[in-house]
Amino acid sequence: MALLTVMAPVSDRRGYPSPLPRPRRLPPRGLDRRRAPSHHWRVTDPPSGTVTFLFTDIEGSTRLLQELGDEYASVLAGHRELLRAIFGEHGGYEVDTQGDAFVVAFARARDAVAAAADVQRATATDNIRVRIGIHSAEAIATDEGYVGLGVHRAARVCAAAHGGQVVLSQTTYVLLQETPLEGVELRDLGKHRLKDLMQAQRLYQLLVPNLEAEFPPLRSLGNRPTNLPLQPTALVGREREIDQVAGLLRQSDIRLVTLTGPGGTGKTRLAAQAAAELLDDFSDGVFFVGLAAVADPDLIVPTIAQTLGVREASVRSLPEALRDYVRERELLLVLDNFEHLLDGAPAVGELVADAGRVKVLATSRGALHLAAEHVYPDPPLDTPDGHLDVERLLRVESVALFVSRARAVRPAFTLTEENAPAVAGICKTLDGLPLALELAAARVTVLPPAALLDRLDDRFRLLTGGPRDAPVRHQALRTAIDWSYDLLAPGEQALFARLSVFAGTCTVEAAEDVLGEDAVEVLSSLIDKSLVRLEGTDQAPRFRMLRTIREYALERLHETGEEHSV
């Protein structure tokens, strides 16, 4: 690893994920650190354009809480007071504070790095060890917070660091060329994949004289036992769902979680990201097992064994070897695309039951129906609620995804007052389904949003041509739903098509008029397979298809020639 002094220019990417809360101005420079800063600082405009984000986190905060007991609250209050004073001296803007962690924005990379160095100097003799991550990127400051993928990458950089360590992204390193910081050096740590599952990025360690300089390898994916796949694009939004899924799997009494949802809701991406957040919770690793290409349920166990590197021995069958391997290990298995292999689910249930520290996160269009299973329905992205303010729309997940993917194919694309109504209409019409939104966004190279919206009545013809390296079922909206339809029994297919006559929601009684005496059983099956949604209340349940799924079912009904008789 080399110490670096040469720097070069860089160009950042802009994205539009869910924002962080509205920033507030930190105390002015020169504030006495021994004084508690006021909590009524004058709110000013936060930095915008190229912003440098600094994340802090206390290493081993849970252990500290256990050791200090009631004293922890006062220690934490003092820690916050100290850090707020330091950030204020360097012109920082406090974006968020959660527990022992800070998020602070700086207009200049130099100021952020100087603040980080001062934090490590000030805490060097404390029992508190602070990890710090710094990343610079284009970000939009709105009335309620920052919008930009760079905010989330800064958090990933921080998560890779150790207590007492300051880690910088390459973009921050390059910006230091403009206003170099005296008295510190940077060490090239090489390229690392972070928990956002994107391409490896070069990271640097800040070296401060007379402070600790040697740390264990970064807590990056390359230094963990995992095979989580590289993702072609950044995840937009989904913070709430990631936290909820990870929270379920952290509960000691939950061993198996199944993400369910119709095709195109992003179950695989959500599962992979939730698994990445759990890398610290499973000491023996987090492993992704893709099942889409597996045709025989009897091959589930061999596929898991192959992923883990388990082989059959002369005295043990492969299932026995796998059970012996996992029995003493703390593992998370991500079993992706299980819906066509449901007859093999009991083998997974047996594996979980036999290995006390193994947990499973499965994705499927329908539940596995195992005793240990906890079903988590993966919802579509939030859609606009009627407002057309550009800043507010950028904080809506479906709009953020559409804009981000549109800019990937047409870099000059922006959300404006003129195209906002059409973009909002596209997101509503497509039900917030990530796959549909990505396919629609790819069309902005030839169709402006208003023209695109006008053509969504024929969405299955329009929304094709997905990435060639994507699974076939994700290269067109129709094929994504074909996959679910083909898993239905012939009788279910016919009744699924008949249910499309309801333009909105329907009651059980109305469904019985169309589906016959088996309506309750059919509705239960279609809900289980994520083709129908249960809404309303316990006293007055109602049933609805997403508009995209209903359009598909209507086409199927038309093929039967029953649309008029129904």
N, C-alpha and C positions, 0 to 999 in steps of 0.2 A: 504494500500500500504506500502510495507516494503523497508527499505534501505538495500542494498545488498553489501556484500564484498566478498562472496564466488563465485568462477568462475570455469567453467569446460570446457574441450576440446570440439571442434565442428568440423564437416566436412561440407564443402560447396559444393554446386552443381555448375556445369559449364553449361552454355548455350551459344548460339551464335546469339543474335539478331543484329539488325542494330547498327552500332557503333556510338560513339560520335566522334567529331572532334579530330584531332591530338593534343595531349597535348603539352604544352610548359612549360619550367622550370620557376618557380617563382623566385623572387629576393633572394639572399643569406640571411642567417640568420644574424641578427644584423642590417638590413637596417633601417635607421631612418624613422619612420612612417610619419614624417612631410614632407618627400620628395616624390615626385611623382616617382614611379618605372619606370624604362626604359621599353619601349615596344620592345626592341631589345635584349631580353635575349637569351643567347646561348641555342639552342635546344639540349637537352640531352635525353638519354633513359629514358622513363617514367617507373614508377614502374610496375612490372608485377608479375604474380603468384597470391598470395593472396594480393589484393589491397583494401584499405579502401577509399571509396568515400564519400566526404562531399558535400552536396548540401545546398545552402543558398537561401533565398527568402525574400524580404521585405514585411511584412504584410501591407495591405492597400495602396499599391503603387499608385493605381488610385486616392484614396482620397488625398494622399500627392501631387500628380501632380496638382490636382484641387486647393488645398490650397496654394501651393507655386508658381504656375504659372511658370513664366520664371526662377525663382530661382531654380526650381527643377533640372535642368541640372547640375548646379554647385554643388548642394547638392549631387546628384548621383555620380558625378565625385569624390568628396571628399570621399564618402562612398567606392567607388571602390578602391581608393588609399589606404585607411586605411586597407581594408580587404586584398588586395594584399600584403601589407607589413606584416601583421600578418601571412598569409599563407606561405609567403616566410621564415619567421623566424622559422617556424616549418617544413620546407622541403617539402612544398606542390608543386604539379604540376598542373598548371591551365589547365583544360581540355576544358572548354567552359565558355563563358560569354554571357548571353543573357538578355538585359535589366538590371534589378536590381539583377539578379540571377547569382550565381557562381556554377561551378562544379569543384572540386579540388580532385586530387588523392594523396594518401599518402602510403608510403611503410609500415608504422606501424600504427596500430590503435591508439596507445598512442599519436602519433603526431597529428592525426586528432582531437582527443578529446581535447587535449591541445589547439589546434588552435580554436576550437569551444568555449571553455571557454574564451579565450582571446577576441574573437569577441564579446561575450556577455558582458564582462567587459568593453570593449572599447565603446560599443554603449549603455550602460545602461542609460546614461543621455541624449541621443539624442531623437529626435522625431521619429527616425527610429527604428522600432522593427523588428528584424531579426529572422526568423524561420530557424532552421538548422536540417537536417536529416543526419545520418551517418550509412553506411552499409558496411560490409566487405565481399568480395567474390572473387572467382577465376575469373580473367579477362585476356584477351589477348590484349596486346598493339600492334597495327599494325601501318603502316606508316600513316594512316589517322585517327586513333582513337582507342578507346577501343571497344572490342567485348566481351559481357558477360551480362547475365541476371541481374547480381548484380548491374550494373549501373542503370538500370531502377527501381530496388527495392529501391535503395537509394533515388531516386526521389520521390517514393511513401511514404517513411518514412518521408521525408521533408514535403510533402503535408499534412500529418496528424498532424504536429506540429502547435503551435500558435506562434505569434510574441514574441520574448524573450525566447523561449523554445528550448532546444536541445534534440532531441530524437534519440536513438540508437537502432539498431537491436540487436538481441541476438548474432549473430555471432561476431559483434564488441565487445559486452559486454564480450564474452568469451575470445577473443584475448587479452583483457586488463589484463588477468591473467599473461601473459608472462612478461609484463612490466607495472605494476600498476602505475597509475597516482596519485600522492599525492595531497591532498588539495581539492579533489572533491569526491562526492559520487554519487551512482546511485540508482534511485527509480524504483522498478518494477511496471510497469503500466498494467501488465496483457497481455493477448492475444488479438490481434486486426486484423480484416480483413482490408486490404488496397485496394486502387483503382485498383490494378492489379487483383483483384477478386480471388486470390488464398487462400489457407488455412490460417487461422489466425496464426499470428506470435507474439511471445512475444516481447514487446518493453520496453525500459527503458528511464528514464529521467535523464539527467545530472544535478546534484545539485551543484551549485557554491556558496561558502560562500558569504553572503551579497548581493546576487542577488535574484530576484524574483523566488519563488519556487512553487507557487500555480497557476495553470492554469485551464481553463475549460476542460471538457473531450476532449480527442483527436478527431480530425476530421476524424475518421475512419468510415468504413461502419456500424459498430455496433451502432454508435451514430448518424446515419442519418436515415430519413424515406425512406427506400428502401428495396426491396426484390431481388436485382440483384443476380442472381444465382452464386454459387461457380463454378469456372472453374477447370477442372481436370489438365490442363497443362498451362504453361505460354504462353502468346501471344508473338510470334516472329515477329518482324517488325511491319508494318502497321502504323508507326508514322504519315506518311503523310496523310493517309486516315482518321485516328482518328481526326487529327487536322482539316481536311476539313469538316468532318461530324459535329463535334462539332461547328465549325465556322458557318456552315449553320444554325444550331439550335439556335445560339446566335443572329442571325439577327432578328430584330423585325418584319420584314415583311414575315418571313418564319415560317409557323406553322406546316407543315407536310413534313417530308423527308422520302422517300422510298429507301432503299438499294436494288438494283436489281442485279441479277447475276445467273448463272447456279448453279446447285447443287454442293456442295463441295468447293465453293469459300470462305467460312468462313463468310457469312453474319451475322449469329447469334453472333459469337464471336466479330466481328467488332462492331456491334450495342451495345452489352453489354459493351464493353470497352469505346466506345464513350459516352455512357450514364453515366458510372462511372466518366468520366472526367467532366460531367455536373452537378454533385451533388451540387456544390456550386451555380449553377445558378437557381435552382428550390427549393424554400424554403419549399414547402410542399411535396417534395419527387420525386423520380424517381422509376417507377414501371415497372417490366417486366411481360408481359402477353403472355404466350405461347399458340399458336393457332394450333399447329400441330395436336393435338388430337381432335380438334373441327371439327365436320363433317357438321354442319348446319350453314349457314351464319346468321341465326336468333339468334344464340347463342353467337355471338361476344359481344354484349352489356352485357348480363348476365355474361360472362366470365370476362369482364373488371370490372363489379360491384363486383363480387366475390373477385377479386384480391384486390380491394380497400376497401373491407369490407362494401360495400353499400348493404342495404337490402330493399326489397319492403315494403312499408307501406300501411296501410288500405286505406289511402286517396290518395296515389300516386302510379302509376305504377313504375316498376323497371327502365325503361328508364327515367322517370321524376325524380325519386330519384337520379339517376346517374347524370343527368344534373344539378340538384340543388347542388349536392355535389361538382362537379368540377367547377361550375360557379365562385366561389370566391377563388379558390385555384390555386397556381402556381405549375403545375405538368408537368412531362414528362412521357408519356406512351410509352413503347417499345412493339410494337405488332409484335411478331415473327412468321414467317411462314404463311403469309397471302394468298399465291398464290391460294389455293384451295377454298377460301372464298370470291372471288372478288365481288360476288353479294351482299355481306354485306358491301362493302366499303362505300356506301352512309351514313350509320349510323355513321361511324367514321367521315365522313366529317361534318355531322350535329353536332356531339359532339364538334368538334374543332371550328366550326363556332359559337357555342352558349357559349363557355367558352373562354374568351379572353386571359387567361394566361395558357391555356393548350396547350402543343405541343405533337406531335406524331412522333416517329421514328419507321417506319415499315420495316420489311424485307419480300421480296417476289421475286419469280422468274420472276414476271412481274409487271408492273406498276399498281397502283390502279385506275388510270384515274379519279382523283378527282381534282376539280378546285384549291384547295389550295396546291396540291402536288408539291414537288420538287424532281425529280428523281436523285438518285446518283448511277450510275453503279459501282458495287464493282468489281474492276479488279482482275485478278489472281496476284500472287506474281511475282516480277521481276525474270527473268531467266538469266543465264549467257550469256554474249555477245560474247563469243568466247575465252576469255582469260582463262588460266588454272593456274594462280598463286594462291596458296593456301590461302594466306592472303586476296587477293582480292575476291576470291570466298566466303570466310566466311562472307563477307559484302553483298552478294547477298541474298535477303530474302528467296528465294526458297531453296537455298543451306543451309542457316542457319537453316531453319525449318527441312529439311531432316536430317541434322547432329544432331540437338537437339533431334529429336524423335528417331533416330537410337541409340543414346547413352542411351536413356531411356530403351531400350530392350537389348542393348549390351554395357555396360558401357565402355568397352575398345575401342569402335569405335572412330576413329579420321579421319579427312580429311588429306590425304597425297598426295604427288606428284604422287604416283602410282595410287591411286583410284580417284583422282580429275577429270580426263576426264570422267570416268563412272558416277560419281555423277552429274557432269554438264550435261551429256547426259540424265540422268534420269529426271532431273528438266526440261530440254527443252522438252523432249518427253511427259511429263505429263503436259505441258502447265503452270506450276507453280500453279496448283490447289492444295490448301492445303490438302483437303481430300485425293486425290490421292497420294500426297507426304507422308502423314502420314501412309497410308496403305502400301506404298512401303517400307518405313523405317522400318516397323515392320517385313519385310522379311529378314533383314540383319542378323537375327539369324541363317539363314540357307543358304542364298545366298549372296556372296560378291557383291559389286556394279556392277562389270563387268557382272557377270552372271545374275543379276537382270535386267540390261539394255537389255541384249540379249532376255529376255523373255517378254519384254513389248509389243511385237507385239500381245500377247494374254493377254492384260492387264486386261480384265474383268474376266478372269478365275484366274489370279494371285492375283489381288488386292481385296482380301476378308478378312474376319476374323478381322474386326474392334473390338474395345472394346465392351464387352457384355453389358455395361451400357450405351452405346451410342444409339441414336435413330436407329431403324431398317434401315432407309434409309441411314444411315452413316456407316453401318457395311460392306458395299461393294460398290465399285465404280459403278457397274451396277445398284444397287437399287437406288443410288442417281440420276442417269439419268432417270431411269424408272419413278420416281416420276414426272419429268418434261414431259416426253413423254406421260404419262397417262392423263395429263391435256390438251393435244391437242385434238381437234376434229378429228374424223376419217379421214376426207379429209386432214387436216393439217398433220396428221401422215404420210400419203402416200407421200405428197409432201416434207416433211422433209427428208424422206428416199431417195427420188430421188435427192435431192440437194447434197447428199454425193458423187456424182460422180465427183465433183470438188475437186481435191487434194489440191489446194491452194485457191486463191481468184477468184472471178468471177465478171463479169459485169452484169448489169441489163439485157442486151440483151442476154447474154449467159444463164442467169437464165430463161429467157422467153422461150428459146429453149427447156429447160428441164421441166419447171413447167407450161408452157402454158400462156394464156392471164391473168391469175390471179397472175402472178409472183410478181408484186409489192405489192399486198395485202398480199400474203403469206410471202414474205420477211419481210414486216412491222410487221406482227404478230410474226414471229420467232425471230426477233430482240427484240420485246417487251417482249417475254418470255425468253430472254437471251440464246437462242439456236444458234443464228447467230450474228456475229459482223459486224458492219459497219466500213469500213476502207477507205483508199484512200483520195480523196479530194472532195470538193463540186462540182468541175467541172468533176471529174472522180471517182465517188463512186465505191467501190468494196465491196464484201461481202465474209465472211469467217467463217467457223466453227473452233472452237478449235479442235485440233487433236483427243482428247479424245472423244468429241461429234461426230466428223465425223466417228470415228471407230464404235461407237454405231449405228449411222445412217446407215452405210454400212451393219452392221449385220441385221438391220431391212429391208433394201433393198433386201438383199439376201433371207430373209424369204419370200418376195413377189414373188421372181423369176424374177424380172424385171431388174436385174443388166445388163444383156447383151442388152436388148432392149433399155434401157436408154442410 
